[in-house]
Amino acid sequence: MLLKRLQSHDPQLVRQRSKGLGQLIRLARLHQILPLPTPTERKAGEALLDSLRILRNWSAHYSLASKSTSELRATQALAISFCTTVALYPETFSAALQLRDEQMVEKMEQFIDLSVAEQLPDELRLQAASISQYAAVHSFRGIGRVLAALRRESLDIVPLQTAIKANFPLIIARIIGISPATLQNFIQDCLRLNLKEHARVVASFLPLDGAVLSEFIERSPASVAMYVQHSYRADSELFRAKFAHTPLTDGDVDTVWAALASRSAGVLNTAQIISHLPVGTRVHVMLRAPDDTLAEWIRESSPQDCAQVLRLFRDSDIARASGLVPMRDRLIAEVLKVVENSSVRELGSIPNFLRKARLGSESTALKLLNVILDVTARDESSDDADVAAARRILWDTSLFYPSF
């Protein structure tokens, strides 16, 4: 592609087909093809190449030449091809990337506002498909608002879904520079439209550093838990690579903990955020954890939420950092106290949770199961719900932990 770009610029530049990529890049820089000529094109081209780099790094974990191409891999290949082409030939695509139709913007705003305030006029109802098309191409924020309006008016959401699919390369081309919060909302919109693979591609662009995590925690601890999960599910290897490339400093970790404490994040949100982090980052974060705050949150939590604490002290983490042992012992003891004072009904789902969280072989899980079985053995309730919970505990324990 770069060779063709150079040849279109000046056929005399490249006479030998044997030139390698490094030589072609040097020629392109020498003749101001990379970076691109005008400031506007340069900015667009650099952003697109950033998009390409991220997607290239992500897709490197897959075999894109596979005969049986999945929807995810096909989406990646499409986005990569488009980003490459637009970065090298921006003048051909600049109109599509930058065109703003003020009339359509006004119609979109009316469509959204009137769907909330009053009955939507038939004229706007008939234009729902064209408004959806415009929002998909030109407005990340507009997509979510239009989707909400379509649902309020019981209108077909398929045109919006189709528009996102058809214009996904254009959407990818505009991602660099969009705020993490806007990207997070767009990912949610894609999921609501059943565009799971598109959501995963977008989630691969989510930045991960101390500043972003702290910003989302200040908004809502639940939102940062969702943010981390989206990034992790996009691709776990890329997720780990991001933290390896920009490790959290001690100051970043302290800021994150301060934000969690100020928002009273609680055990559930905290465990969901930290347990998804790469093991090295997770250990670093837990070594600086305020154990008094965590102990207080445990005492205020349900036994199901308390069980989440086990995800923060896996045996493999302890093997990497023995300094976690005193904190682990203290906090697990708090968890066991909560469980001891709980009813069988509250404990019924925990054995299955331990299996789903892959905690079944952890030393802390075995301690927890012992206490749960002791509580079950002492229970004498004849209430149907309690009996069903006891049966579930015994069944799940015997099924999932046969050697226990």
C-alpha positions as CSV (number, residue, x, y, z in Angstrom):
1,M,0.0,0.0,0.0
2,L,2.8,2.4,0.8
3,L,4.6,1.5,-2.4
4,K,1.5,2.3,-4.4
5,R,1.2,5.6,-2.5
6,L,4.8,6.5,-3.4
7,Q,4.3,5.6,-7.0
8,S,1.2,7.7,-7.3
9,H,3.1,10.7,-5.8
10,D,6.0,10.3,-8.3
11,P,6.5,7.2,-10.5
12,Q,10.2,7.8,-10.5
13,L,10.6,7.4,-6.8
14,V,10.3,3.7,-6.6
15,R,11.9,1.8,-9.5
16,Q,13.1,-1.3,-7.8
17,R,10.5,-3.7,-6.5
18,S,13.0,-5.1,-4.0
19,K,12.9,-2.1,-1.6
20,G,12.0,-3.1,1.9
21,L,9.5,-1.5,4.1
22,G,12.1,0.4,6.0
23,Q,13.4,2.0,2.8
24,L,9.9,2.8,1.7
25,I,9.1,4.5,5.0
26,R,12.3,6.6,4.7
27,L,11.3,7.7,1.2
28,A,7.8,8.5,2.4
29,R,9.2,10.7,5.2
30,L,11.7,12.4,2.9
31,H,9.0,13.3,0.4
32,Q,6.5,14.3,3.2
33,I,4.0,11.6,2.5
34,L,4.3,10.4,6.1
35,P,3.5,12.6,7.9
36,L,0.9,13.9,5.6
37,P,1.1,17.3,3.9
38,T,-1.4,19.6,5.6
39,P,-1.9,20.0,9.3
40,T,-5.5,18.7,9.1
41,E,-4.5,15.7,7.0
42,R,-1.5,15.1,9.2
43,K,-3.7,15.0,12.3
44,A,-6.2,12.7,10.7
45,G,-3.5,10.4,9.3
46,E,-1.6,10.1,12.5
47,A,-4.8,9.3,14.4
48,L,-5.7,6.7,11.9
49,L,-2.2,5.1,12.1
50,D,-2.6,5.0,15.9
51,S,-5.9,3.2,15.4
52,L,-4.1,0.8,13.0
53,R,-1.3,0.2,15.4
54,I,-3.7,-0.7,18.2
55,L,-5.7,-3.0,16.1
56,R,-2.6,-4.6,14.6
57,N,-1.2,-5.3,18.0
58,W,-4.5,-6.8,19.1
59,S,-5.1,-8.9,16.0
60,A,-1.5,-10.3,16.3
61,H,-2.9,-12.7,18.8
62,Y,-5.2,-14.3,16.2
63,S,-4.7,-16.1,12.9
64,L,-6.5,-13.7,10.5
65,A,-5.6,-16.0,7.6
66,S,-7.9,-18.7,9.1
67,K,-10.3,-20.2,6.5
68,S,-13.1,-20.0,9.1
69,T,-13.1,-16.3,9.9
70,S,-15.2,-15.3,12.8
71,E,-17.2,-12.1,13.0
72,L,-14.6,-10.6,15.3
73,R,-11.7,-11.3,13.0
74,A,-13.6,-10.1,10.0
75,T,-14.4,-6.9,11.8
76,Q,-10.7,-6.5,12.7
77,A,-9.5,-7.1,9.2
78,L,-12.0,-4.5,7.8
79,A,-11.0,-1.9,10.3
80,I,-7.3,-2.4,9.8
81,S,-7.7,-2.2,6.0
82,F,-9.7,1.0,6.2
83,C,-7.4,2.7,8.6
84,T,-4.4,1.9,6.4
85,T,-6.1,3.2,3.3
86,V,-7.4,6.4,4.8
87,A,-4.1,7.2,6.5
88,L,-2.3,6.9,3.1
89,Y,-5.0,8.5,1.0
90,P,-6.7,11.0,3.3
91,E,-7.8,13.4,0.5
92,T,-10.1,10.7,-0.9
93,F,-11.9,10.2,2.4
94,S,-11.7,13.6,4.1
95,A,-15.2,14.5,3.0
96,A,-16.7,11.4,4.6
97,L,-14.7,11.8,7.8
98,Q,-15.4,15.5,8.3
99,L,-18.7,16.4,6.6
100,R,-21.2,17.9,9.0
101,D,-24.8,18.4,7.9
102,E,-26.3,21.1,10.1
103,Q,-29.8,20.3,8.9
104,M,-29.4,16.7,10.0
105,V,-27.9,17.7,13.3
106,E,-31.0,19.9,13.9
107,K,-33.3,17.0,13.0
108,M,-31.4,14.6,15.2
109,E,-31.7,17.0,18.2
110,Q,-35.4,17.5,17.5
111,F,-35.9,13.8,17.2
112,I,-34.3,13.2,20.6
113,D,-35.8,16.2,22.5
114,L,-39.4,15.7,21.2
115,S,-39.3,12.0,22.0
116,V,-38.8,13.0,25.7
117,A,-41.0,16.1,25.9
118,E,-44.0,15.2,23.8
119,Q,-45.5,13.1,21.0
120,L,-43.0,12.8,18.2
121,P,-44.3,14.3,14.9
122,D,-45.0,11.8,12.0
123,E,-42.5,13.7,9.9
124,L,-39.7,12.9,12.2
125,R,-40.9,9.4,12.8
126,L,-40.6,8.8,9.1
127,Q,-37.0,10.1,9.1
128,A,-35.9,7.8,11.9
129,A,-33.8,5.7,9.5
130,S,-31.9,8.6,8.0
131,I,-31.4,10.1,11.5
132,S,-30.0,6.8,12.6
133,Q,-27.6,6.7,9.6
134,Y,-26.3,10.2,10.3
135,A,-25.8,9.5,14.1
136,A,-23.9,6.3,13.3
137,V,-21.4,8.1,11.0
138,H,-21.0,11.5,12.7
139,S,-21.9,11.3,16.4
140,F,-20.7,8.9,19.1
141,R,-22.9,10.6,21.7
142,G,-25.8,10.8,19.3
143,I,-25.9,7.1,18.8
144,G,-26.9,6.4,22.4
145,R,-29.4,9.2,22.5
146,V,-31.0,8.2,19.2
147,L,-31.2,4.6,20.4
148,A,-33.0,5.7,23.6
149,A,-35.4,7.8,21.5
150,L,-36.1,4.9,19.2
151,R,-37.0,2.7,22.1
152,R,-39.2,5.4,23.8
153,E,-41.2,5.7,20.5
154,S,-41.2,1.9,19.9
155,L,-39.5,2.4,16.6
156,D,-37.4,-0.1,14.7
157,I,-33.7,-0.1,15.9
158,V,-32.5,-2.2,13.0
159,P,-31.6,0.8,10.8
160,L,-29.3,2.1,13.6
161,Q,-27.8,-1.3,14.0
162,T,-27.3,-1.7,10.2
163,A,-25.8,1.8,10.0
164,I,-23.2,1.0,12.6
165,K,-22.2,-2.2,10.8
166,A,-22.0,-0.5,7.4
167,N,-20.1,2.5,8.7
168,F,-17.9,0.8,11.2
169,P,-14.6,1.6,9.5
170,L,-15.6,5.3,9.6
171,I,-16.4,4.9,13.3
172,I,-13.0,3.3,13.9
173,A,-11.3,6.1,12.0
174,R,-12.8,8.7,14.4
175,I,-12.0,6.8,17.7
176,I,-8.6,8.3,18.5
177,G,-9.1,11.5,20.5
178,I,-12.6,10.4,21.8
179,S,-12.8,10.5,25.6
180,P,-12.8,7.2,27.5
181,A,-16.3,8.0,28.9
182,T,-17.7,8.5,25.4
183,L,-16.1,5.2,24.2
184,Q,-17.5,3.4,27.2
185,N,-21.0,4.6,26.4
186,F,-20.6,3.6,22.8
187,I,-19.6,0.1,23.8
188,Q,-22.7,-0.1,25.9
189,D,-24.8,1.1,22.9
190,C,-23.2,-1.6,20.7
191,L,-24.1,-4.3,23.3
192,R,-27.7,-3.1,23.5
193,L,-27.8,-3.4,19.7
194,N,-26.4,-6.9,19.9
195,L,-23.2,-5.9,18.2
196,K,-20.9,-7.8,20.6
197,E,-17.9,-8.2,18.3
198,H,-18.1,-4.5,17.3
199,A,-18.1,-3.6,21.0
200,R,-15.0,-5.8,21.6
201,V,-13.1,-4.0,18.8
202,V,-14.0,-0.6,20.3
203,A,-13.1,-1.8,23.8
204,S,-9.6,-2.6,22.5
205,F,-9.0,1.2,22.3
206,L,-9.9,1.9,26.0
207,P,-6.8,3.5,27.7
208,L,-5.7,1.9,31.0
209,D,-3.7,4.0,33.4
210,G,-4.0,5.4,36.9
211,A,-5.6,8.7,35.8
212,V,-8.4,7.0,33.8
213,L,-9.2,4.5,36.6
214,S,-9.3,7.3,39.2
215,E,-11.5,9.4,36.9
216,F,-14.0,6.7,36.5
217,I,-14.0,5.8,40.2
218,E,-14.9,9.4,41.0
219,R,-17.9,9.0,38.8
220,S,-19.0,5.6,40.0
221,P,-17.1,2.6,41.3
222,A,-19.5,0.4,39.3
223,S,-18.6,2.2,36.1
224,V,-14.9,1.6,36.5
225,A,-15.6,-2.1,37.2
226,M,-17.5,-2.3,33.9
227,Y,-14.8,-0.3,32.2
228,V,-12.1,-2.7,33.3
229,Q,-14.2,-5.7,32.4
230,H,-14.9,-4.4,28.9
231,S,-11.2,-3.9,28.2
232,Y,-10.3,-7.3,29.6
233,R,-13.0,-9.1,27.6
234,A,-11.9,-7.3,24.4
235,D,-8.6,-9.3,24.6
236,S,-6.9,-10.4,27.8
237,E,-3.4,-10.4,26.2
238,L,-3.8,-6.9,25.0
239,F,-5.2,-5.9,28.4
240,R,-2.1,-7.2,30.1
241,A,0.2,-5.6,27.5
242,K,-1.3,-2.2,28.2
243,F,-0.5,-2.4,31.9
244,A,3.0,-3.7,31.0
245,H,3.6,-0.8,28.7
246,T,2.4,1.8,31.2
247,P,2.8,0.3,34.7
248,L,0.9,2.0,37.6
249,T,3.2,3.9,39.9
250,D,2.9,3.9,43.7
251,G,1.2,7.3,43.4
252,D,-1.3,6.0,40.8
253,V,-2.2,3.1,43.1
254,D,-2.6,5.4,46.2
255,T,-4.8,7.7,44.1
256,V,-7.0,4.8,43.0
257,W,-7.4,3.6,46.6
258,A,-8.1,7.1,47.8
259,A,-10.8,7.4,45.2
260,L,-12.3,4.0,46.1
261,A,-12.4,5.0,49.8
262,S,-13.9,8.4,49.1
263,R,-16.7,6.8,47.1
264,S,-17.2,4.0,49.6
265,A,-16.8,1.5,46.8
266,G,-17.4,-1.6,48.9
267,V,-16.1,-5.1,48.6
268,L,-18.0,-6.1,45.4
269,N,-16.9,-3.2,43.2
270,T,-13.4,-3.2,44.5
271,A,-13.0,-7.0,43.9
272,Q,-14.4,-6.8,40.4
273,I,-12.0,-4.0,39.5
274,I,-8.8,-5.4,41.0
275,S,-9.4,-9.1,40.3
276,H,-9.3,-8.4,36.5
277,L,-5.9,-6.7,36.6
278,P,-2.8,-8.6,35.4
279,V,-1.3,-10.5,38.3
280,G,1.8,-8.2,38.7
281,T,-0.4,-5.1,38.7
282,R,-2.9,-6.8,41.1
283,V,-0.2,-7.7,43.6
284,H,1.2,-4.2,43.4
285,V,-2.2,-2.7,44.1
286,M,-3.0,-5.1,47.0
287,L,0.4,-4.5,48.6
288,R,-0.7,-0.8,49.1
289,A,-4.3,-1.6,50.0
290,P,-5.8,0.0,53.1
291,D,-6.7,-3.2,55.0
292,D,-8.7,-1.3,57.7
293,T,-11.0,0.1,55.1
294,L,-11.3,-3.3,53.4
295,A,-12.1,-5.0,56.8
296,E,-14.8,-2.5,57.5
297,W,-16.4,-3.0,54.0
298,I,-16.4,-6.8,54.6
299,R,-18.2,-6.4,57.9
300,E,-20.9,-4.4,56.2
301,S,-21.3,-6.8,53.2
302,S,-23.4,-9.8,52.4
303,P,-21.7,-13.2,52.5
304,Q,-22.0,-13.4,48.7
305,D,-20.1,-10.2,48.3
306,C,-17.6,-11.1,50.9
307,A,-16.7,-14.3,48.9
308,Q,-15.4,-11.9,46.2
309,V,-12.5,-11.1,48.5
310,L,-11.0,-14.5,47.8
311,R,-10.3,-13.3,44.2
312,L,-7.8,-10.8,45.6
313,F,-5.6,-13.4,47.4
314,R,-5.1,-16.3,45.1
315,D,-2.3,-18.7,46.1
316,S,-0.3,-17.7,43.0
317,D,-0.4,-14.1,44.1
318,I,0.8,-15.0,47.6
319,A,3.7,-16.9,46.1
320,R,4.8,-13.8,44.2
321,A,4.4,-11.5,47.2
322,S,4.6,-13.1,50.7
323,G,4.0,-9.6,52.1
324,L,0.4,-10.1,51.4
325,V,0.0,-13.0,53.9
326,P,-0.8,-10.9,57.0
327,M,-3.4,-8.9,55.1
328,R,-4.9,-12.0,53.5
329,D,-5.2,-13.8,56.9
330,R,-6.8,-10.8,58.5
331,L,-9.3,-10.2,55.8
332,I,-10.2,-13.8,55.2
333,A,-10.8,-14.2,58.9
334,E,-13.3,-11.3,58.6
335,V,-15.0,-13.1,55.7
336,L,-15.3,-16.3,57.7
337,K,-16.9,-14.4,60.6
338,V,-19.6,-12.9,58.3
339,V,-20.3,-16.4,56.9
340,E,-20.5,-18.0,60.3
341,N,-23.2,-15.5,61.3
342,S,-25.2,-16.0,58.1
343,S,-28.2,-18.1,57.3
344,V,-28.0,-21.1,55.0
345,R,-30.3,-19.2,52.6
346,E,-27.6,-16.5,52.2
347,L,-24.9,-19.1,51.5
348,G,-26.6,-21.3,48.9
349,S,-24.9,-19.8,45.8
350,I,-21.4,-19.5,47.2
351,P,-20.0,-23.0,46.3
352,N,-21.1,-22.5,42.6
353,F,-19.6,-19.0,42.7
354,L,-16.2,-20.4,43.8
355,R,-16.3,-22.8,40.8
356,K,-17.2,-20.1,38.3
357,A,-14.5,-17.8,39.7
358,R,-11.9,-20.7,39.4
359,L,-11.3,-20.5,43.1
360,G,-12.1,-24.1,43.9
361,S,-8.5,-25.2,44.5
362,E,-7.5,-22.1,46.5
363,S,-6.6,-22.6,50.1
364,T,-8.9,-19.8,51.1
365,A,-11.8,-21.4,49.3
366,L,-11.4,-24.7,51.2
367,K,-11.5,-22.8,54.5
368,L,-14.7,-21.0,53.3
369,L,-16.3,-24.2,52.2
370,N,-15.6,-25.8,55.6
371,V,-17.4,-23.0,57.4
372,I,-20.3,-23.1,55.0
373,L,-20.7,-26.8,55.6
374,D,-20.6,-26.3,59.4
375,V,-23.3,-23.7,59.1
376,T,-25.4,-26.0,57.0
377,A,-24.9,-28.9,59.4
378,R,-26.1,-26.7,62.3
379,D,-29.2,-25.5,60.5
380,E,-32.5,-27.0,61.6
381,S,-34.9,-24.8,59.7
382,S,-37.8,-26.6,57.9
383,D,-38.5,-23.6,55.7
384,D,-38.6,-24.6,52.1
385,A,-36.2,-21.9,51.0
386,D,-33.6,-22.9,53.7
387,V,-34.0,-26.6,52.8
388,A,-33.5,-25.8,49.1
389,A,-30.4,-23.8,49.9
390,A,-28.9,-26.6,52.1
391,R,-29.6,-29.1,49.3
392,R,-27.9,-26.8,46.8
393,I,-24.8,-26.4,49.1
394,L,-24.5,-30.2,49.5
395,W,-25.1,-30.9,45.9
396,D,-22.7,-28.3,44.5
397,T,-20.0,-29.2,47.0
398,S,-20.1,-32.9,46.2
399,L,-20.4,-32.2,42.4
400,F,-17.7,-29.6,42.0
401,Y,-15.3,-30.6,44.8
402,P,-15.4,-34.4,44.9
403,S,-12.1,-34.7,46.8
404,F,-13.1,-32.2,49.4
